[in-house]
């Protein structure tokens, strides 16, 4: 075995090791991205919604009051339909 053969084999091994390191690095980056994506969607610190205090009979929530104060008696049928849908969605 000559010096040239040893140098050639060393170059081949060097290239192979570089490819392996690149593949491992790419796999690590992909794994980190996948874990980061999962953590982004994980519900940290989700608590139960705050309890809404009971309103007096005939009283409206602030959202309902704002909705009722927005009424314009000159609205078209389609505008009234939108208002009715909002009223139902809010629960007024």
C-alpha positions as CSV (number, residue, x, y, z in Angstrom):
1,X,0.0,0.0,0.0
2,X,1.5,3.3,-1.0
3,X,1.2,6.7,0.5
4,X,-1.2,7.7,-2.4
5,X,-3.5,4.8,-1.5
6,X,-3.6,5.8,2.1
7,X,-4.3,9.5,1.2
8,X,-7.1,8.4,-1.1
9,X,-8.7,6.2,1.5
10,X,-8.4,9.1,4.1
11,X,-10.1,11.4,1.6
12,X,-12.9,8.9,1.1
13,X,-13.4,8.5,4.9
14,X,-13.3,12.2,5.4
15,X,-16.0,12.7,2.8
16,X,-18.1,9.9,4.3
17,X,-17.8,11.4,7.8
18,X,-18.8,14.9,6.4
19,X,-21.9,13.4,4.8
20,X,-22.9,11.5,8.0
21,X,-22.4,14.7,10.1
22,X,-24.6,16.7,7.6
23,X,-27.3,14.0,7.7
24,X,-27.3,13.9,11.5
25,X,-27.4,17.7,11.6
26,X,-30.4,17.8,9.2
27,X,-32.2,15.2,11.3
28,X,-31.6,17.2,14.4
29,X,-32.9,20.4,12.8
30,X,-36.0,18.6,11.5
31,X,-36.6,17.1,15.0
32,X,-36.2,20.4,16.7
33,X,-38.7,22.0,14.2
34,X,-41.2,19.3,14.8
35,X,-40.9,19.6,18.6
36,X,-41.2,23.4,18.3
37,X,-44.3,23.1,16.2
38,X,-45.9,20.7,18.7
39,X,-45.0,23.0,21.6
40,X,-46.5,26.0,19.7
41,X,-49.9,24.3,19.6
42,X,-49.7,22.8,23.2
43,X,-52.2,24.5,25.5
44,X,-50.0,25.8,28.2
45,X,-51.7,27.6,31.1
46,X,-55.2,27.2,29.8
47,X,-57.6,27.9,32.6
48,X,-61.3,27.7,32.9
49,X,-63.2,30.8,31.8
50,X,-63.9,33.3,34.5
51,X,-67.3,33.0,36.0
52,X,-69.6,35.8,34.9
53,X,-71.4,37.5,37.7
54,X,-75.2,37.1,37.7
55,X,-76.9,40.1,36.3
56,X,-79.9,41.8,37.9
57,X,-83.2,40.8,36.3
58,X,-83.7,42.9,33.1
59,X,-80.0,43.9,33.1
60,X,-77.9,43.1,30.0
61,X,-74.2,42.2,29.8
62,X,-71.9,45.0,28.5
63,X,-71.8,43.3,25.0
64,X,-75.6,43.1,24.9
65,X,-75.9,46.7,25.9
66,X,-73.5,47.8,23.2
67,X,-75.4,45.7,20.7
68,X,-78.7,47.2,21.7
69,X,-77.4,50.7,21.6
70,X,-76.2,50.1,18.0
71,X,-79.8,49.7,16.7
72,X,-80.8,51.9,13.8
73,X,-84.5,51.7,12.9
74,X,-83.7,52.6,9.2
75,X,-81.8,49.3,8.7
76,X,-82.6,47.0,5.8
77,X,-83.8,43.5,6.2
78,X,-80.3,42.1,5.7
79,X,-78.8,44.5,8.3
80,X,-81.5,43.4,10.8
81,X,-80.7,39.7,10.0
82,X,-77.0,40.3,10.8
83,X,-78.0,42.1,14.0
84,X,-80.3,39.2,15.0
85,X,-77.5,36.6,14.3
86,X,-75.1,38.7,16.5
87,X,-77.7,38.9,19.3
88,X,-78.2,35.1,19.2
89,X,-74.4,34.5,19.1
90,X,-73.8,36.7,22.2
91,X,-76.8,35.2,24.0
92,X,-78.8,38.4,24.5
